[in-house]
Amino acid sequence: MAALEAAEAALEAAEAALGRRQEQKEEEEEEEENHNHDHDHEGGGESAALNGLVISENVKSNNVDVKIPESELEAEDKGAEEEHPRESDSNILDVSSDYPRDKHISIQRHLADLEKLADLREGEFYTVVSQKTDLRVTDERKPCPLCPEEKFKACYSHKLHRHLQNLHWKVSVEFEGYRMCICHLPCRPVKPNVVGDQTLSKMGAHYHCIICSATIARRTDMIGHINRHVNKGETEPRFITVRAPKSSYRVVKESATDVQVLPNHSTPQKTDSYFNPKMKLNRQLIFCALAVLAGERKPIECLDAFGATGIMGLQWAKHLRSSVKVTINDCNENSVTMIKENCHLNKMKVKLNIREEDNGETVGNGEENSDTIEVTKMDANVVMHLRSFDFIHLDPFGTSVNYLDSAFRNVRNLGIVSVTSTDISSLYAKAQHVALRHYGCNIVRTEYYKELAARTVIAAVTRAAARCNKGIEVLLAVALEHFVLVVVRVLRGPTPADDSAKKVRYLIHCQWCEERVFQKEGNMVEENPYQQLPCDCHGSMPGKTAVLLGPLWSGALFNTGFLRRMLLEAVQYGLDEAQPLLKTLICEAECTTLKHFSTHSPGDENKQEECGVYIRTSNTSAESYIVHGKRKSEEVLRSAAKRQRAEHSAEHPPFYYNVHRHSIKGMNMPKLNKFLNYLSEAGYRISRTHFDPMGVRTNAPLAQFKTILMKYSTPTYVGAQAEGPVHLPGEIQVGEEVPAAAAVKVEEAELAEDDKSGVTAAMFTESYPTHCAAE
């Protein structure tokens, strides 16, 4: 050990001697070259005995003679021709034979590969000869291939191995058998720091991406960066430009339809093919609506304007067959390619559009049959302007207001437009300024915010249709956690457009008690708009107590006949997730309790079919007058408009009340089903709502709602007693009917008498469960 320490001291002295020899390098070079040349021919000599090393200078330190390597002297003389290898570290290639030659040196398979990189660089060899023992010690120092000289100096092999293992290999990021080690070379200079008159540029540690050659500073960021590449299906370097291999795709099956999706299919902003499993209920509802329309007239042309993976259009074509001609559109090239592959996966033929056929692409035989799907690559606005469709579905990422004008421009008469909005933050009043910008509607967060969102979307749809001289009839409006779905039927003509536009009104909302009422029709400015509210908060509270919301859709949100036919289609095709929701919607549309749910609505009893035309003598809507394959006549349109005006009084009550929101502190509320019975016994129309599991849709004013809730609530400390009425002075008893409720009953009796004059026919032959599932 003492000899090694002495050798190290001697080596340091030798390094100092090298500096002094730079002035005489030219003369020594000539002498050494001549000397080596002579000895090479003679075959001996002292230099040959020392394996090419010459005695450059005797440095007396502890009686040790130091010999300077000849290779070092030659390197100093050549200068620029033999530069220090560290300046070209970034060009050193991986020594692995099976690895591409254009990866960075910090990306290796094994730790030994990093050590081999150090061997590629010229080592510093020293031979130490002791005068006492005549012992020669050869010292080999290797620099780190991933660190600059000022950070890590050349050292012995065992120290270099420990350095590479602890500093570079342990903190590496692994990907498909390769390790992206941390690099300290000047590949990523950080912002220089100015200290006095000097500028200090510090080199930052970083990682090199194996896929895109990006430099990432932190290890956690590098892991996330690689995961984003994997989710996009990018597993090869970007300069090779290859599509993701088949192994990176997943096959998802939904409703007997198989689709290929990427690993990040549920992240719309980071993938070309968006597929959200949580939207399965949405797809089933749209399929039922299309199936109902396909039963009215055949064949119909339907468009999925935002195909993504093509799952929705594939389900249409696979189940409805010859009843529909499906067109799937997407403006992204990768999505279009995936749609074609999914068509082949489901044994569907692809009919390309004109532009693609001109390019020489042919898929299938070009014949139109039940197994053919047309795939287009256009902007959604363009494809809806160029062609006419009977059914259009809009499901963009976010708001759909940018596509409404194009959708209603060429949609056929009595066609259906379905709109799925996923901009929940704005519609649910979390970003009110965005709702004002997109929908031109002022909304606030209320207890009925989901229904407010649905009416906001319908108002935008109504205005877009009116600009094209078309009116709408709302068939379905659903607002759940992830989306707002609106399905409307298009009624062509200025008269339906005017009637629909008149139903877009402002809403007066009391901020104290949350009572609400739609503003009355008319253009005259009312002197005191607070008088329209049933509550007296404005008289008892200081300042302004109400806000003006809207404009909103004030008409009905559901069409009972259409919902029942949707339920029939859901049972026929085995759509189990949609059936409970459709039953709830039917109860909500009829405003009936769960126990009164039946498969026959009052209007269906007076409906019959003649020559392919559905006819009802009263309480009908425009959707009941359908001629298979033909447009309705002007007389039928006028009669439908008259019936719409007659049905206005029979619509379900707008909005709902949350029972928990209006509960009394210190009182135990009755069970929700019992409370519904109490409201019904008081003479009000009541039903559950899919918008809120604890919501009650009723035509009772909020004051009467609270009165009945208070009457059948029990004090908290009397929890053991049975539920019963709490008799308070001046309150309404159970059997007593309020004037508003009595008027509703008289109105219903008149409608029942009118219905008896019509021809009754049983439209639904299948029996369904008599219960209505709540959300």
Protein Blocks (a to p, Z undefined) as FASTA:
>chain_A
ZZmmmmmmmmmmmmmmmmmmmmmmmmmmmmmmmmmmmmmmnopajklmnnopacfbdcde
hhiacdddfklmmmmmnommmccfklmmmmpccfbfkbcfkbcfklcfbfklmmmmmmmp
ccdddddddfklopacdddddddfkbcfkloccddfklmmmmmmmmmmmmpcceehiacd
ddfbffbccddddehjbccdddddddddfklopacfbfklmmmmmmmmmmnopabdfklo
paddfklpccddeehiacdddfklmlmklcfbdcdfklmmmmmmmmmmmmmmmmmpccdd
dddfblonommmmmmmmmnmmmpccddddfbfklmmmmmmmmmmnopacdddfklmmnop
aedjhiacfkbccdddddfklmmmmpccfbdcdddehjfklmmmmmmmmgcehiacdddd
fblmlmnopammlmmmmnopacdddfklmmmmmmmmmmmmmmmmmmnopacddfbdcddf
kbccddddddedjklmmmmmmmpccddddfklopacdddedjbdcfblmlmpmbfklmmp
gcjfbdcedjddfbdfbdfklmmmmmmmmmmnopaklmmmmmmmmmmmnopafklgcfbd
fklmmgcceehiacdfbhpafklmccehiacdfklmmmmmmmmmmmmmmpccehjddfkl
mpcehiacddfklmmmmmmmnopacdddfkbmkbccdfbdfklmmmmmmmmpccfklmmp
ccdddddehiacfklccfklmmmmmmmmmmmmmmmmpccddfblbdcdfbdcdZZ
